[in-house]
Amino acid sequence: MSDGICGYTGRLLRVDLGRQAWSVEIIPDGVIRGYLGGRGFTAKYCYDEVPPGSDPVGPANKLIFAVGPLTGTRMPSSGRYAVGCRSPHTGAIIRSISGGGWGAMLRAAGFDILILEGIAPDWVYLSITDQGVTFHDARHLLGKLAEDTEAAIAHELGNPRAKSVVIGPAGEKLVTFACIQTERRSAARGGVGCVMGSKKVKGIAAFGAGKVKLFDQDRFDQMMKDHIKTNFKGTYYNRFHHLGTTAGIAHKHAIGIHPVKNFQRGFFEGISPLLVPGIDASGYKVKESGCWNCYMQCGSVFDVPDGTFKGRGYENPEYETMWSFGAHCLNADFAGLLAANRICDDFGVDSITAGNAVGFLMECYDRGYITKDDLNGVELTWGNVEAMVEVTRQIVTRGSRAGNWVADGGVRNAARVIGRDSADFAMHIKGLEFAAYDPRGLQAFGVGQATSNMGAHHQICYPVQELFGFPEQVDRFSTEDKGRHAVWSNRYIMIFDCAVACGFPNAFTESRLDFDSFPEWLYCATGLEAFHTKASLDAIYDRIWTVERAFNMRNGFTAADDTMPKRMLEEGMADGKSSGHVWHRQPLLEDYYRARRWDPTTGVPSRALLHDLDLDGIAADLAHDGILQD
């Protein structure tokens, strides 16, 4: 499809929503060689085109969709895409990644990058083909749930093969952690759906028949065939295929890092119904599901035949959501958990943030900091599953005072309104709510979270050394050398974020996408020697990370933001296999800064590092803003 570098279309589609116009640009070779794809492209264009201080829901913020060199290939789950912007939830840079097949269709239509800029005069949805962009009136779609919106767009276009990314009613109402949905998959964290809603875009359909030219198609296809065949017969497939990431709950709970009761505890006596044997015993599962072009098919669909949450077609929540509406809220009712997750999917919000917020409100209610009047008469006690589901609905619809507090900025904003000492147990970093891991039992994971450019995002740093002893066994409670392990994890995750590829069928399997194999796959796809060594790719990953860091620092973030709530720093874990431990900020932060070649006090990337990464222009920007001192 491209006359330039193999593995790419080489084309960027820019949509001016205010003028309802579009144009096509050639992506400079230097951008491809320097930023690889996916998250690299979103970081590059966010930094270059979103001015510091821009209102996240204003016209100057841009919504940047990007695919990578493995999108639309034989790579399992290769229909994924990345999307980035300045987050309305945190004020920091954000990238979110979703499954489904939309990314493959954007590429088949001829584009590696889509940039939405400005604000439409009224609500629209877009359709993208190899002929360009068509603008459609979307006013009649307002209020529709996410899946219903996808169906309506497909019907109106008369093309069931087209894929759409859409927002639900929460995105229309500018809930700051609204997500973008496609095929029951979410680009969830950080509020990308809120930005799409602020631009008055209800959905974007894409369809194409083009194919991207690979440098060595035969070799690439054979490698992927062997990759899938090996993994399909492997133990990881047998473990993950049945209920996906839910399989991880038992291990995390057993070692005391599956947070309980808003991070007050590390052990939940009632967790059995949420483990795989308990879910199997419910008899709710009716079929399997999964993403486009993926052998793993790790999703499941459930029917609840009776009871308060009777319903059909519930999607299996992932590990994070199983936690946020499970142990986090002292809830062991799987049917209620399914119902809360469906509300998030239907209305289009990040279920990690939503569940985290409900648990935070439960603790506030327990302490007497909020009352039933704030919750439309709901008694939000620990483990009250009906109350949990109802308050989730209040949040996504802005249907109560407390719901509005959360909708306007998650637990950080709710704590500002509630006051007292609630900020001490509002579990977020840089405004983004924690996921399902307690850093008091994972010190490297903790420093990766604290220094994350996006806040407490589990898919930014995931040191498997502490969790699984891979590629080396380490003491998870020690602070020694954890900066190196966190940077290793930052880079490892960047492989998947830039490819763009899914970790579940490709990361820990018998045949895997890793530091050793990725250069070979990239070379077969692109033919670029620059992508053919680990060292050259590590430099790309570090360049992307540094650009994101610079974006944040120019938007007011400092080393003081590389921290955690007081609960993590001063309250020892109460029980479980991580009991008594806290997270040790200072030695971990200093070690991480050294590993990154950042100033040991300010956390600002050094001028030498910026030069080595070909980021002298960013060095000049940081110096001009008074951030980088000579």
CORDACOR-V374816 format. One record per backbone hydrogen bond with DSSP energy under -1.0 kcal/mol. NH is the residue of the N-H (numbers start at 1). CO is the residue of the C=O. If there is no record, write none. Layout:
BEGIN
nh: (NH:NH)
co: (CO:CO)
END
This chain:
BEGIN
nh: (7:8:12:13:14:15:16:17:21:23:25:27:32:33:34:35:36:37:38:39:40:42:43:44:45:46:47:48:49:50:54:58:63:64:65:66:67:70:71:72:73:77:78:81:82:83:84:85:87:91:94:96:98:103:105:106:107:108:109:110:111:112:113:114:115:116:117:118:120:124:125:126:127:128:129:132:134:136:138:141:142:144:146:149:150:151:152:153:154:155:156:157:159:162:163:165:166:167:170:172:173:174:175:176:178:179:180:181:182:185:187:188:193:195:196:197:198:199:200:201:202:204:205:206:207:210:215:216:220:221:222:223:224:225:226:227:228:229:230:231:232:233:234:238:239:240:241:244:246:247:248:249:252:253:254:255:256:257:260:261:262:264:265:271:274:275:279:280:281:282:283:286:287:289:299:301:302:303:304:310:311:314:316:322:323:324:325:326:328:329:330:331:337:338:339:340:341:342:343:344:345:346:347:348:349:350:354:355:356:357:358:359:360:361:362:363:364:365:366:367:369:374:375:377:378:380:381:383:384:385:388:389:390:391:392:393:394:395:396:397:399:402:404:405:406:407:408:409:410:413:414:415:416:417:418:419:422:424:425:428:429:432:434:437:438:441:442:443:446:447:448:449:450:451:457:460:466:467:468:470:482:485:486:487:488:489:490:491:492:493:494:495:497:498:499:501:507:513:518:521:522:523:524:525:526:527:531:532:537:538:539:540:541:542:543:544:545:546:547:548:549:550:551:552:553:554:555:556:557:561:562:563:567:568:569:570:571:573:579:580:581:583:585:588:589:590:591:592:593:594:595:596:598:599:603:606:610:611:612:613:614:615:619:620:621:622:623:624:625:626:627:628)
co: (213:5:25:113:23:115:21:117:16:14:12:10:28:29:30:31:32:35:67:497:37:38:39:40:41:42:43:44:45:46:51:55:116:84:114:82:112:499:68:78:70:293:75:98:66:96:64:94:92:87:85:83:81:79:101:102:103:104:105:107:106:11:11:65:13:63:15:59:199:200:136:203:134:205:132:129:127:125:123:138:139:141:346:145:146:147:148:149:150:151:152:153:154:159:206:204:181:202:347:168:169:171:170:407:175:348:187:166:185:182:180:186:178:191:192:193:194:195:197:196:124:165:126:163:128:108:525:524:216:217:218:219:220:221:222:223:224:225:226:227:228:229:231:234:235:236:237:240:243:244:245:246:248:249:250:251:253:252:265:327:328:260:260:268:271:272:275:276:277:278:280:301:301:299:289:287:314:284:311:307:304:302:300:318:319:320:321:323:323:326:327:326:333:334:335:336:337:338:339:340:341:342:343:344:344:177:350:351:352:353:354:355:356:357:358:359:360:361:362:363:364:371:372:372:375:378:379:329:381:383:384:385:386:387:388:389:390:391:392:393:394:374:400:401:402:403:404:406:406:409:410:411:412:413:414:415:419:421:422:426:432:429:427:435:257:438:439:476:442:443:444:445:446:447:455:457:463:463:464:464:479:481:482:483:484:485:486:487:488:489:490:491:493:494:495:496:503:506:514:517:518:519:520:521:522:523:528:529:533:534:535:536:537:538:539:540:541:542:543:544:545:546:547:548:549:550:552:553:552:558:559:561:424:565:565:566:567:581:576:573:578:568:583:584:585:586:587:588:589:590:591:592:593:604:599:597:606:607:608:609:611:610:615:616:617:618:619:620:621:623:622:622)
END
